[in-house]
């Protein structure tokens, strides 16, 4: 039996038909099929070009729109900085005007007082110059006549008594006018002469809110900021800040206190807060870096309230989420405690560099930067006359209190960080002692 496979009829027929076709016929059929394939290819190419063209136009529009938004944002930020600078200049000018007005009031009160005193003395001299008629009559009675001297002395004393009363009355009126020219003392506590936005209480409240989320506390410990959990819930006393800022020597970086000169260095700030006093500088914000630009777009201009809500409520399940939590946490710590400013929003140049790299924040020299921020704030207060201080003024208070309690700080053996030694009650008690010691009378 023959088991050879039989050829398929269709292929055989097709092969036979091709063999029977002439060359011209074959070429004609191939050309027709090629034209159809070519038409399909051209149609698909046109379709793809149309789709790519629309996407290219859309991408270009979005790029131009993003560039426009970035330009507008930069203009608004520059406008904001200009307004802040003008506001500081207006504050300084207003302070000078108030001082000039007060000088004029004091001079006016002094002139009025001098005039009233002169009028009173003139009135007293006029009374003293008037002769006593009764005394002149008695003298005309002739020689040898006995004059009642005691009666005359009594009358003269009575005149001087009346003149003295008139003088006191005139002086009292002058004092009343002088008091009317002075500013009335406000009832209640003395108004703040200086505003420090450094808020240890906000840091304490933040850690209290995070107690229910161990994962977030572990992230804070991983980046080296767990020492800040020991900050007490305490409101900075502005009068103590005023005393310390006034007696801070910017050139020598030391506090010229009533007890001693206290050197302020990055090393001693490290002993206070438990943050590193060596390492690299913070990276600078680079607008050409896409990652930096993304961080700027995300956080610049955000309010402290929004960032605080994000820190408390954000998830930390993925690596990306944990990185964003670290950035937000460091941002709120810098903005409200380590480098506070007068505004409630994030400043790109000042607050964003510390959060550009959060894998290992401990590689940066934090306390040097804290000292730099604080010194700049005190310089603005002393030289420009602004009524607020940017920087961690809480560091100065702990430094002063620590010196009062332990003596020389270079040989201090207290446990570190030193903030662990000062809870709310101890801070309040020491603040009362300092207030009584340094601020006995409000000027």
Secondary structure, DSSP 8 states (H G I E B T S, - for coil): --------HHHHHHHHHHHHS-HHHHHHHHHHHHHHHHHHHHHHHHHHHHHHHHHHHHHHHHHHHHHHHHHHHHHHHHHHHHHHHHHHHHHHHHHHHHHHHHHHHHHHHHHHHHHHHHHHHHHHHHHHHS--HHHHHHHTT-TT----HHHHHHHHHHHHHHHHHHHHHHHHHHHHHHHHHS----SSS---SSEE---HHHHHHHHHHTTT-HHHHHHHHHTT-GGGGG--S----HHHHHHHHHTEETTTTEEE-SS-EEE--HHHHHHHH---SSSB------TTSHHHHHHHHHHTT-BHHHHHHHHHH---SSHHHHHHHHHHHHHHHIIIIIS--SSSB--HHHHSGGGS--S-GGGB-HHHHHHHHHHHHHHIIIII--SEE-S-HHHHHHHHHHHHHHS-GGG----SSGGGG--HHHHHHHHHHHHHHH-SS--
